[in-house]
Amino acid sequence: MDSVFSNVDRAPEDPILGVTVAYNNDTSPAKLNLGVGAYRTEEGKPLVLDVVRRAEQQLVNDPSRVKEYIPIAGLADFNKLSAKLILGADSPAIQESRVATIQCLSGTGSLRVGAEFLKKHYHQSVIFIPKPTWGNHPKVFNLAGLSVEYYRYYDPATRGLDFQGLLEDLGAAPSGAIVLLHACAHNPTGVDPTPEQWEQIRQLIRSKSLLPFFDSAYQGFASGSLDTDAHSVRTFVADGGECLIAQSYAKNMGLYGERVGALSIVCKSADVASKVESQVKLVVRPMYSSPPIHGASIVATILKSSDMYNDWTIELKGMADRIISMRKQLFEALQAKGTPGDWSHIIKQIGMFTFTGLNKEQVAFMTKEYHIYMTSDGRISMAGLSTRTVPHLVEAIHAAVTRVA
Amino acid sequence: MSMMAMTIRNSASRGTMMSRQIYGLRSMSSWWKNVEPAPKDPILGVTEAFLADPSPDKVNVGVGAYRDDNGKPVVLDCVREAERRIAGTSFMEYLPMGGSVKMVDETLKLAYGDNSEFIKDKRIAAVQSLSGTGACRLFADFQKRFRPDSQIYIPVPTWSNHHNIWRDAQVTQKTYHYYHPETKGLDFSGLMDDVKNAPEGSFFLLHACAHNPTGVDPTEEQWREISQLFKAKKHFAFFDMAYQGFASGDPERDAKSIRIFLEDGHHIGISQSYAKNMGLYGQRVGCLSVLCEDEKQAVTVKSQLQQLARPMYSNPPLHGAQIVSTILGDPELKSLWLKEVKVMADRIIGMRTSLRESLEKLGSPLSWEHVTKQIGMFCYSGMTPEQVDRLTSEYHIYMTRNGRISMAGVTTGNVGYLANAIHEVTKSS
């Protein structure tokens, strides 16, 4: 019998995940994976946080735990704790019950559910996203039925923020347009606005009645401080306006594969928040009925214990500090080598990624000659670097910059 | 039965925004003030109401989650053991977009057979999914993307969320006859007429076993006839198999409908769930598979399924998949699982017998034969919504208003009470 799907073409490899596939196929002992944004230790190993192991044990040793369906909106305590984490325990929005929080499948799931809700209930269906942004962002919004426009963000000349371009593009956006903002540690560039710039962005967004949609995938992971990394989100919420927030625990709790995250919709009133939550549930039910229990249980266990919470903040700072140290080491090594160019962006950028400024050809050269794996836009995951491997990377960058145009 | 989200576009506030000052936004109205409260999910809303009821006599025969004879939820021993082995050992790295290969491989064996030629020939495009719901949704999205002119034929009645899934995927829905209220059995001739009259090459949703909500399944002979007619009409069969092992107690037997279609050469799609048969409800573990012409097409189709998963959740959750592959990959644990599934199925079959006998002993004027003829977790009692409302308001018995009883909620402790209540509200009908 003929297949009803014989018209289907093969999809291209995901550009980010495809890097790891290529890395795995490389037999060279010198190979270095600076592709996917998953944290690695100094020894190049994945890391499960100690608090996560403790929470895991607590859960598995509790015979009263069952595996029933959790509510469509997820675990209630997880939701409350997640809202507190991003908004601050003393947030008036929380105290006034104005926040609808729904457990979702990590950042991706939170973005998709939020976007589907907006498509159904919001009067504008265009979302402005920064150029560049995480490769999956446009797909998430397109599949939700939103149309995607770009605002200028990265300035290749300075390897920093194109602030004027950003203000112009958001200033020209239609009233009510949705705006995607990376809460901290912009992916892929690592370039964040300063607090002063954030304040200007906030004023512009509010004056044009644009709707902010924060993607918060690195809270605590960027600076090492949960509060500092939430600053942008909190100033928006403090002005009394509405916004959406997608939170992920993939990186800051190392729970990547368990898909834990939360969508929060900050509303004007408790009544509105309650209705909004009920409508978000109608988005979730035909997508996957209810979210998975395991990862959220681990998070809730940690967040509700003040000991575990404190221990978590220490481990989190440890990860952030190692990455900051890698930045410093890479920068100093390039200086010492005399590699042409200004490499200060390596220490100015923040979070897991550095946008090196290397072009496609230089990247391909580094992969071929030095077995260094990174995305073709020149993004490297600092988490994949170690003191031992910095010299190899420096050799490769130096060669690429001096030999390849 | 389908849920219509009530949406009212918020256009009122736009005009007032421009003149407001930048600070002090508390005076601005909400973007969402016109959002209506959504209706409660008809199935999950039942449990909410049950939990809120203070009566000591209350009985929950609403949602389809297994309960033991004490009315308690069950975590299977094989699952507890698998969890013990997993805890402390895994790195929690991202799974591939298509999920755990190990879990998917074991899962395909259950549906297609341990020695399936299709598995050997690598003709099956398969991805780990978010339980059955997620598998159906991925398939519906795939159908929309690659067969945009197709519709889906859905049985009447069906699990209410099926309508929501294909609606949100924007696939046109049609229905086909299935349940026969007069016999409380299958409307076979109605079904066959609808299959015959559907345009050639239509897509049909079939419940592989233990039809939800009716518990009415075609016989083996009827499945063969359905398959032959599907062949003649070149229809596409999509099987939702949420109860393999749970219906008869024997997973091979419960997969019979699928095996018949495979023997007859159909290229089918299957949604599989471990929610009930492994008791992994909240873990959200399942699998979507599509049988293709050849290995090349299977690779292609899988790549496209992944493209649909990536912008939905990137990759599926790890823990539940690890539990499944630990159990199915270990002969002892797998054997334990098969025993435990049979215990669950047998208890339900036992409760069906008890309920029917109790009703007959009470001298009910109605026939309750269907209680033992139907199979799986649910019994379609034939009660009207009004009768169900009386059960709830007078007897604190909770079930969905279509008269569906979750037999998993029936115990030796409450079957008498339940039978009595049902008798009271139906005896004059």
Boltz contact constraints between the chains, C-beta under 6 A:
constraints:
  - contact:
      token1: [A, 1]
      token2: [B, 265]
      max_distance: 6.0
  - contact:
      token1: [A, 1]
      token2: [B, 267]
      max_distance: 6.0
  - contact:
      token1: [A, 3]
      token2: [B, 267]
      max_distance: 6.0
  - contact:
      token1: [A, 3]
      token2: [B, 292]
      max_distance: 6.0
  - contact:
      token1: [A, 3]
      token2: [B, 293]
      max_distance: 6.0
  - contact:
      token1: [A, 4]
      token2: [B, 236]
      max_distance: 6.0
  - contact:
      token1: [A, 5]
      token2: [B, 146]
      max_distance: 6.0
  - contact:
      token1: [A, 5]
      token2: [B, 301]
      max_distance: 6.0
  - contact:
      token1: [A, 8]
      token2: [B, 146]
      max_distance: 6.0
  - contact:
      token1: [A, 8]
      token2: [B, 300]
      max_distance: 6.0
  - contact:
      token1: [A, 8]
      token2: [B, 301]
      max_distance: 6.0
  - contact:
      token1: [A, 8]
      token2: [B, 304]
      max_distance: 6.0
  - contact:
      token1: [A, 10]
      token2: [B, 300]
      max_distance: 6.0
  - contact:
      token1: [A, 10]
      token2: [B, 303]
      max_distance: 6.0
  - contact:
      token1: [A, 11]
      token2: [B, 303]
      max_distance: 6.0
  - contact:
      token1: [A, 11]
      token2: [B, 304]
      max_distance: 6.0
  - contact:
      token1: [A, 11]
      token2: [B, 307]
      max_distance: 6.0
  - contact:
      token1: [A, 46]
      token2: [B, 91]
      max_distance: 6.0
  - contact:
      token1: [A, 46]
      token2: [B, 93]
      max_distance: 6.0
  - contact:
      token1: [A, 48]
      token2: [B, 91]
      max_distance: 6.0
  - contact:
      token1: [A, 56]
      token2: [B, 87]
      max_distance: 6.0
  - contact:
      token1: [A, 60]
      token2: [B, 83]
      max_distance: 6.0
  - contact:
      token1: [A, 60]
      token2: [B, 87]
      max_distance: 6.0
  - contact:
      token1: [A, 66]
      token2: [B, 73]
      max_distance: 6.0
  - contact:
      token1: [A, 66]
      token2: [B, 75]
      max_distance: 6.0
  - contact:
      token1: [A, 67]
      token2: [B, 75]
      max_distance: 6.0
  - contact:
      token1: [A, 67]
      token2: [B, 279]
      max_distance: 6.0
  - contact:
      token1: [A, 67]
      token2: [B, 280]
      max_distance: 6.0
  - contact:
      token1: [A, 67]
      token2: [B, 281]
      max_distance: 6.0
  - contact:
      token1: [A, 67]
      token2: [B, 282]
      max_distance: 6.0
  - contact:
      token1: [A, 68]
      token2: [B, 65]
      max_distance: 6.0
  - contact:
      token1: [A, 68]
      token2: [B, 73]
      max_distance: 6.0
  - contact:
      token1: [A, 68]
      token2: [B, 281]
      max_distance: 6.0
  - contact:
      token1: [A, 68]
      token2: [B, 282]
      max_distance: 6.0
  - contact:
      token1: [A, 69]
      token2: [B, 281]
      max_distance: 6.0
  - contact:
      token1: [A, 69]
      token2: [B, 282]
      max_distance: 6.0
  - contact:
      token1: [A, 70]
      token2: [B, 282]
      max_distance: 6.0
  - contact:
      token1: [A, 105]
      token2: [B, 313]
      max_distance: 6.0
  - contact:
      token1: [A, 108]
      token2: [B, 313]
      max_distance: 6.0
  - contact:
      token1: [A, 108]
      token2: [B, 314]
      max_distance: 6.0
  - contact:
      token1: [A, 109]
      token2: [B, 313]
      max_distance: 6.0
  - contact:
      token1: [A, 112]
      token2: [B, 312]
      max_distance: 6.0
  - contact:
      token1: [A, 120]
      token2: [B, 7]
      max_distance: 6.0
  - contact:
      token1: [A, 121]
      token2: [B, 7]
      max_distance: 6.0
  - contact:
      token1: [A, 121]
      token2: [B, 35]
      max_distance: 6.0
  - contact:
      token1: [A, 123]
      token2: [B, 9]
      max_distance: 6.0
  - contact:
      token1: [A, 123]
      token2: [B, 10]
      max_distance: 6.0
  - contact:
      token1: [A, 123]
      token2: [B, 11]
      max_distance: 6.0
  - contact:
      token1: [A, 139]
      token2: [B, 311]
      max_distance: 6.0
  - contact:
      token1: [A, 140]
      token2: [B, 311]
      max_distance: 6.0
  - contact:
      token1: [A, 143]
      token2: [B, 311]
      max_distance: 6.0
  - contact:
      token1: [A, 203]
      token2: [B, 22]
      max_distance: 6.0
  - contact:
      token1: [A, 206]
      token2: [B, 22]
      max_distance: 6.0
  - contact:
      token1: [A, 207]
      token2: [B, 22]
      max_distance: 6.0
  - contact:
      token1: [A, 209]
      token2: [B, 17]
      max_distance: 6.0
  - contact:
      token1: [A, 239]
      token2: [B, 25]
      max_distance: 6.0
  - contact:
      token1: [A, 240]
      token2: [B, 25]
      max_distance: 6.0
  - contact:
      token1: [A, 240]
      token2: [B, 26]
      max_distance: 6.0
  - contact:
      token1: [A, 241]
      token2: [B, 25]
      max_distance: 6.0
  - contact:
      token1: [A, 242]
      token2: [B, 31]
      max_distance: 6.0
  - contact:
      token1: [A, 255]
      token2: [B, 92]
      max_distance: 6.0
  - contact:
      token1: [A, 256]
      token2: [B, 92]
      max_distance: 6.0
  - contact:
      token1: [A, 256]
      token2: [B, 93]
      max_distance: 6.0
  - contact:
      token1: [A, 256]
      token2: [B, 94]
      max_distance: 6.0
  - contact:
      token1: [A, 257]
      token2: [B, 92]
      max_distance: 6.0
  - contact:
      token1: [A, 257]
      token2: [B, 93]
      max_distance: 6.0
  - contact:
      token1: [A, 257]
      token2: [B, 94]
      max_distance: 6.0
  - contact:
      token1: [A, 257]
      token2: [B, 95]
      max_distance: 6.0
  - contact:
      token1: [A, 257]
      token2: [B, 318]
      max_distance: 6.0
  - contact:
      token1: [A, 258]
      token2: [B, 92]
      max_distance: 6.0
  - contact:
      token1: [A, 258]
      token2: [B, 317]
      max_distance: 6.0
  - contact:
      token1: [A, 258]
      token2: [B, 318]
      max_distance: 6.0
  - contact:
      token1: [A, 258]
      token2: [B, 319]
      max_distance: 6.0
  - contact:
      token1: [A, 259]
      token2: [B, 317]
      max_distance: 6.0
  - contact:
      token1: [A, 267]
      token2: [B, 30]
      max_distance: 6.0
  - contact:
      token1: [A, 267]
      token2: [B, 32]
      max_distance: 6.0
  - contact:
      token1: [A, 268]
      token2: [B, 30]
      max_distance: 6.0
  - contact:
      token1: [A, 272]
      token2: [B, 30]
      max_distance: 6.0
  - contact:
      token1: [A, 272]
      token2: [B, 32]
      max_distance: 6.0
  - contact:
      token1: [A, 272]
      token2: [B, 33]
      max_distance: 6.0
  - contact:
      token1: [A, 275]
      token2: [B, 35]
      max_distance: 6.0
  - contact:
      token1: [A, 275]
      token2: [B, 37]
      max_distance: 6.0
  - contact:
      token1: [A, 276]
      token2: [B, 32]
      max_distance: 6.0
  - contact:
      token1: [A, 276]
      token2: [B, 35]
      max_distance: 6.0
  - contact:
      token1: [A, 278]
      token2: [B, 37]
      max_distance: 6.0
  - contact:
      token1: [A, 278]
      token2: [B, 38]
      max_distance: 6.0
  - contact:
      token1: [A, 279]
      token2: [B, 35]
      max_distance: 6.0
  - contact:
      token1: [A, 279]
      token2: [B, 38]
      max_distance: 6.0
  - contact:
      token1: [A, 282]
      token2: [B, 5]
      max_distance: 6.0
  - contact:
      token1: [A, 282]
      token2: [B, 38]
      max_distance: 6.0
  - contact:
      token1: [A, 285]
      token2: [B, 164]
      max_distance: 6.0
  - contact:
      token1: [A, 286]
      token2: [B, 164]
      max_distance: 6.0
  - contact:
      token1: [A, 286]
      token2: [B, 165]
      max_distance: 6.0
  - contact:
      token1: [A, 286]
      token2: [B, 168]
      max_distance: 6.0
  - contact:
      token1: [A, 287]
      token2: [B, 137]
      max_distance: 6.0
  - contact:
      token1: [A, 288]
      token2: [B, 130]
      max_distance: 6.0
  - contact:
      token1: [A, 288]
      token2: [B, 133]
      max_distance: 6.0
  - contact:
      token1: [A, 288]
      token2: [B, 134]
      max_distance: 6.0
  - contact:
      token1: [A, 289]
      token2: [B, 133]
      max_distance: 6.0
  - contact:
      token1: [A, 292]
      token2: [B, 283]
      max_distance: 6.0
  - contact:
      token1: [A, 292]
      token2: [B, 284]
      max_distance: 6.0
  - contact:
      token1: [A, 292]
      token2: [B, 317]
      max_distance: 6.0
  - contact:
      token1: [A, 293]
      token2: [B, 282]
      max_distance: 6.0
  - contact:
      token1: [A, 294]
      token2: [B, 319]
      max_distance: 6.0
